[in-house]
């Protein structure tokens, strides 16, 4: 015989006496609350940082001026020689100038960011 049988038999009346409790709260409200919390997490982890980067890039494009050393999204390094509304001219070499759109500019370079091995 099982040594725990008297213990189980003693708990059997307690289990029968306790009525089944319905779940507390409204399930629709709990679902909406869960969706709201998930949206808030998504907003703070993905949407907000992306908007911040986009705003910084727009500010950088508005601040472009002649003489800035920049790198394009394609990896071309150059110095801005002319700034227009939607385009800039880059001096890439002594005899080479490129016209690129402003959104193609990835970053303005400082002296520490310049590529190594560049002879000037």
N, C-alpha and C positions, 0 to 999 in steps of 0.2 A: 504494500500500500504506500501511496505517496505521503511523505511526512508533511507536506504543505496542504494536504486535503482539508484538515480542519480549518485552516486559515481561509481557504477559498470558500468553504461552506459558510463561514462566519460573515464573509463579505457579500455573499449572494443576496441576502435580504436588503442590504444597502443599495445594491445596484438596481434592484427591482423597484425600490421606493423612489429613487431619483427620476423625475420626469425629464424627457428630452427637452433641452433648451433650444429655442430657435436662435439663429445667428443674430448677434447684436448689431444694430445699425442697418442702414439702408444699403443694399448691395449696389444700387445705381450710384449713390453718392460716393461710395468707396471707389468705384470704377472711375468716376470723374475726377476724384481727388488723385488717384494713381496717375491718370493721364496728365493732369496738371503738373504734378511733381516731375514726371518724365520730361515734359516740355520745358520746364524751368531748368532742369539739368542739361538738356540739349542746348538751350539758349546760352547758358553760361559757359559751356565747354566748347561749342562749335560756332554758333552764329555771332556772338559778341566779339570773339577774337578775330574772326574773318572781317567783320565790318571795321574793326580798328586797323587792321593791316591795309584794307582798301582805302580808308581815310588818310593814312600815312602816305600811301603811294600817290593819291591825288594831291596832297600837300606838296610832296616832293616834285611832282610834275609842274605844279604852279610856280615853284621856286627855281626852276631851271634858268640859268643865265649864261651868257657868253663867257667862255673860259673854264667852265666846270669840266672836270674829268669824270667821265661816266662809263658804264658798261651796259650794253644792251642785253635783252633776254637771250639773244643768240650768242652771247659771249664776245661781242666785238667791243674793244676798248677804244675810246676816242675822246677828243676835246671838242666841246660845243663851240661852233663858230657863228651860228645864226639860230635865233629862236623865233618861231612863228606861232600862230594859234594852235595848229595841230601837228606841226612837224618841227624837227630840229636838224641842222646840218652838223655832221661830225667830221672833224679832221682826223683821219685814221693814220695817214702817212703824209710825207711831204707833198706828194702829188696825188693824193686820193682823198676825196670828200664824199661822204654818204649822206643821203637824206633819209631819215627814219621818222616814224610817227612817235609822238611823245609817250604813248603807253608802252612802246617797245623799250624804253629806258628802264632798266632794272634797278640801278643804284647810282648815286653820286659817290665818287671815290675820294677818300682822303689820301694823304701821302703814304700812310701805312698800308692802304688797301691796294696800291698799284702792283701790277704783276712784276715778278722778279725777272731780271735779265733784259729789261727794257733799256735800250741805249738812247739817251737824250742829251 
